């Protein structure tokens, strides 16, 4: 590392500076809102235009992540580069790093954008993960199924999210069709975890190693997509503390500067197994925008700018419900009906076409208990559809 870069690393980036975000979805939008509130300018680069982030950024650059000239130009004009989308090629992060600090570093992306690298890294560093095997051929799949047993889940090693690129295998006889369906020879077989709950911890780490987390979040999924998050998770204090310690360990091990979410399964006998890492703010942390002293997005701003982290205290129990394009099926959702519940906050991401399964926005409700917050947010979402 050059002297100049070293200095860059330790100086706080202050208001008036421009922050660069790769990716332009709702995570970048909420990051940009937090950044602008603190007096920063925001540039975003992605292949999209009129994007959720672009609509609130100072500048939206529409270019492919592989267009390294565009990435260089983008990085030259900002004080720091971060991500809201982790499936950016390694070369993109490397090129950006020639001109500005990249936080979290490209190495964190490299590990977390590939399921096999991620699980291998975590296992080698002593973190609890779902049982897995690398599978490169139909023959290796048969061996892996014998070792891990059924049911199991075959996943593509790269480019997977929200259950895409996955096939559940109930018996060895289904192996070949699952292998052919995925259509790639870089896959990972995981034992199917009969979990009690899915949970997550969003960790944040500053340039100086300061660590903060938002406590344990409880997640329920529908069709492999996050549906509802409840904070705090309804588990014992011991389980929550253990999950928080795992998350801290992961952020420290990877030397993360920024935000990283650790998604975990909680088994019926209270064991925690890491399912996945996301090196950016996470859908399960959207409720922090309304319910915590400092949101995950403001923490991302503070961390990448070398500023002290804020308090992550949960002000009130809260719940978040995702709004997918499906709720437009019968025309414009009845927004006013949901907002008639005064504890409910509406977030929409400015996406123009409401496709089924597309994340269009979310609702957050706050209440005196986690159960009550969940009840209210589900009721609000029901009201949208009449
Ligand atoms: P992923 O894209 O890997 O996060 O998977 C999406 C969802 O599929 C998870 O949130 C789980 O609900 C389910 N899933 C994935 N892997 C497993 C597994 N090994 N065992 C049980 N459920 C799984």
Boltz pocket constraint, residues with backbone or C-beta under 6 A from the ligand:
constraints:
  - pocket:
      binder: B
      contacts: [[A, 130], [A, 153], [A, 160], [A, 161], [A, 162], [A, 163], [A, 164], [A, 190], [A, 191], [A, 192], [A, 193], [A, 194], [A, 195], [A, 198], [A, 221], [A, 224], [A, 225], [A, 275], [A, 276]]
      max_distance: 6.0
